[in-house]
Amino acid sequence: MREDAAPALVQTPVDTEDRLRRAAEPVLEKARNEVDGFPAVLLLADRTARVLDTRHTDALIGDAIADLGITPGVLVEEEQVGTNGLGTTLETGQGVHIRGTEHYMRVFDPFSCFGQPIVHPVTGRVEGVVNIGCHAGAEHPLLPSLARHLAQDIEDRLRQDSPLAQRRLLAAFQAAARLRGRAVVVLGPGLVLANPAALDLLQPADHPALQAYAGTLGSAHERTHRLTLSSGRPVRLTFTTIDGTDGVLVDIVPQRGSRRGRARADASGQWPLLVVGEPGSGRTTEARRAAGPVPTVLDATAVARRGEAAWAATLGTLLEEDGPAVVVENIEFLSERLTMLLAKSLPGTRRRVVLTSTPGDHLVGMHAPLVGVCGARQELVPLRRRRHEIPRLAEEMLAETSAFGRVRLTAETLRVLAAQSWPGNLTELRRTVLGLAQIRTAGDILPSDLPASHRDRSPASPFRQAEREVIIAAIEAANGNRREAARALGVSRSTLYNRMRALRIH
């Protein structure tokens, strides 16, 4: 995307019965009449940055906006057109004022924009954005206030409309629950409905897992997952969106057998084995499980203390002799010389060898020779990508403490835990659970008992995590120059700083 290019706008269909559009229509028309005489354009977009409605007070500015392709149905996300009054407002989650040349694409420079997010008063979710545009340099001082009032009026009408959504959720639940033997749950904003068949299957820790899965549905109408419940029973979950609502219908179908305690696929006959995972993801545990009883462990981090020669001598002795399996930890710390030495020694050893490593470019760079001689590779999925397992893992970790039986994690606490990003993976989760068991000696562990850094209830969605990783990569590629990173991402510096704050990038 170039600054001097024409916007590559994608046209999509607009639902004339969209609840946001329906709630905003009279508000926008009233505002258009009230500012008549001042050249302005009013734009409404949904949470995906799809334009739902456009209205203007002056034919010339209306035609100018239409000539740029800003019409109902087009997508104006920042990734498509850069900084703009609709997409940038959605990205930052707060009101923005973009003056002329602050737009990323120059074709928008003749206009200034005042965007304001529309937050559903019941769910607290950003439903869309309202934007007031005018000629650059002709900004009226009351336009920011008008944009805020428009958003508030639309939010009020959404509140009035919310009972309809509640009725739709209830109707969907009743229709699904009529079928004998069907276990169903409806998850909506502030609402959970479950029939007796579902309640017989689910335990408190399972509800946050369902909600974590529901948060991954995105724009898909239906998605199927498999889950092992807290009871150890495997089930197939089918999530289906309920039209006209923010809710989903969950069908729960029990499967045969039990997956609890089933060992991961054995890599016997495929040695050496490479176990790759982020710090705290359980690399050491998995490596020792695969290696078998009483493995010999050699850690590459010890090279700095012992010296390359002594470390290499120990490695050579181990690989030349018969004996139990050898686990070589943290190969990312091996020098090029030690990497080549180990890569040449592995094919001739009679021992089983397991290597552990963090993910990264080093596996296709300096340490690629080790990857090449491995007969199998196991990738450990980070905790943030398997949120549905967090409630069960947290309860199992609590059960290992001396406080077990005297305290318990409430369903709401488990939901908050499942919403965290857990950069330290299992190690961080375990440390947090152990800390909770120490401060609460009896009763329920509530969200307020969590450390301040782990009380955020907003889900760290896969999209937000991917966005975080993209921003970090852009900053690293620009050698820490945030101006260059913002240019590479096609956003303004202010937008980049806002997203960094929102995503806790330091």
Protein Blocks (a to p, Z undefined) as FASTA:
>chain_A
ZZkbccddddddddfkbmklmmmmmmmmmmmmmmgoiacddddddfkopafbdcdfbfkl
mmmmmmnopaghiacbfklnopafklmmmmnopacddehjlpmblklmmpccdddddddf
klopafbdcdddddehiacfklmmmmmmmmmmmmmmmmmmmmmmmmmmmmmmmmmmmpgh
iacddddehiacddfklmmmpcfklmmmmmmmmmmnmmafbdcdddddfkopacdddddd
dehiabdcddddddedjfehpacddfehiacddddddehilmmmmmmmmnoghiadddfk
lmmmnopklmmmmmmmmmmpgcdddddehkllpcfklmmmmmmmmmmpcbdcdddddedj
klmmmmmmmmmmpcbdcddddfklmmmlmmmmmmmmmmmpmkgojaccdfklmmmmmmpn
olnlmmlmmmmmmmmmmmpmghjddfklpcfklmcfbdcdfklmmmmmmmmmmmmmnnop
aklmmmmnopafklmmmmmmmnopZZ
